[in-house]
Structure formats: structure tokens, C-alpha cells
Amino acid sequence: LADIDGVEVADQGVDHSGNVTLFAGQVPADSLHQELMSRGFNTSLVPFSANQVSAANRGLPPLLRASLHYYNSLQEIDRFIAELEQAL
């Protein structure tokens, strides 16, 4: 996701999980959430209040969370990436 032009992955640290928080400067998180939901992807919004210290220190906007699990196929992940790029 970090390779998509205009998308910033908000997660920090060395070890990453299937839960990815991101934002796109050109599309507010709530609009992106609605667009992806209309395309069949269940994402969630992460408001500023969810992590006030980090969000304030880093100047983060509201974030979008995509949660991948062991049952997601590589094809589903590829489709999510393609749909995210189109939604931008």
C-alpha cells in the first residue's frame, strides 16, 4: 500500500500485522471508506480520538483501517489494491 502514489501508511514499528492504517491526502478517510464499501470492501474509520497523542504528534488526519486475515487470498488483496487505486 505504501507504494501507491498518494497513500501514506500510518503504522510504525518493525513488526507489522494484517491491520493496516492509512490515509490519502486527496481523499478524506470517510469518503474513501464509503467508496470502498460500495465496492465490497469492509474497512473502518480510525478517528483522531482513537490515538490522540500519536495523531497530534504526527499531525495525522482521520485514518482508514484495512484488516486482512489468514482467510484472505492473494487475489483478494490484489483486488483491494486495484480498487483503492481507482478510488483515489
C-alpha positions, 0 to 999 in steps of 0.5 A, a space after each residue: 500500500 505504501 507504494 501507491 502514489 498518494 497513500 501514506 501508511 500510518 503504522 510504525 514499528 518493525 513488526 507489522 500485522 494484517 491491520 493496516 492504517 492509512 490515509 490519502 491526502 486527496 481523499 478524506 478517510 470517510 469518503 474513501 471508506 464509503 467508496 470502498 464499501 460500495 465496492 465490497 470492501 469492509 474497512 473502518 474509520 480510525 478517528 483522531 480520538 482513537 490515538 490522540 497523542 500519536 495523531 497530534 504528534 504526527 499531525 495525522 488526519 482521520 485514518 482508514 483501517 484495512 484488516 486482512 486475515 489468514 482467510 484472505 487470498 492473494 487475489 483478494 488483496 490484489 483486488 483491494 489494491 486495484 480498487 483503492 487505486 481507482 478510488 483515489 
